[in-house]
Amino acid sequence: KGSAQQKKVGLLSGGERNRVHMARLLKDGGNVLLLDEPTNDLDVETLRALEDALVDFAGCAVVISHDRFFLDRICTHMLAFEGDSHVEWFEGNFEDYEEDKKRRLGADAMEPKRLKHKKFTR
């Protein structure tokens, strides 16, 4: 916005530079996007633009995120790592997944639990 549009990328802040790279990536396209916590440090306007771009993206986007609201808006399929080395494949958004998890595992499954780490063996 404003004078920032005329700055060279090297003079932008880290967040501004990340937005430029994300915009370029989404504009240039591709078949697969790998996004690790893409909503971190985004303002609301940029977050909405990212959501819209991902919804319109014709390829496959693999997104790792703890942002449940973001996942609810963009996901069509999920791999959920539920603990004890169990991975659940689910077709639908995050809200649908949580309803399915509650149905499969009961209401207690929705409560956070302290993980017990297994001993590392060779």
Residue pairs with C-beta under 8 A, 6 or more apart in sequence:
4 12
4 16
9 17
9 20
12 20
15 41
15 42
18 41
19 42
19 46
22 38
22 50
23 49
25 33
26 33
26 50
26 53
26 57
29 58
29 59
30 59
31 59
31 60
32 59
32 60
32 61
32 62
33 54
33 57
33 59
33 60
33 61
33 62
33 63
34 62
35 61
35 62
35 63
35 64
35 65
36 64
37 64
37 65
37 66
37 67
38 50
38 63
38 65
38 70
39 47
39 50
39 65
39 67
39 70
42 50
47 70
51 70
51 73
51 74
54 61
54 63
54 74
55 73
55 74
61 74
63 71
63 74
63 75
65 71
68 94
71 78
71 93
71 94
72 93
72 94
72 95
73 93
74 93
75 92
75 93
75 94
75 97
76 91
76 92
76 93
77 89
77 90
77 91
77 92
78 88
78 89
78 90
78 92
78 94
78 97
79 87
79 88
79 89
79 90
80 87
80 88
80 90
80 97
80 101
81 87
82 88
82 101
83 113
83 115
88 97
88 101
90 96
90 97
90 100
92 100
98 110
101 109
101 110
102 109
102 110
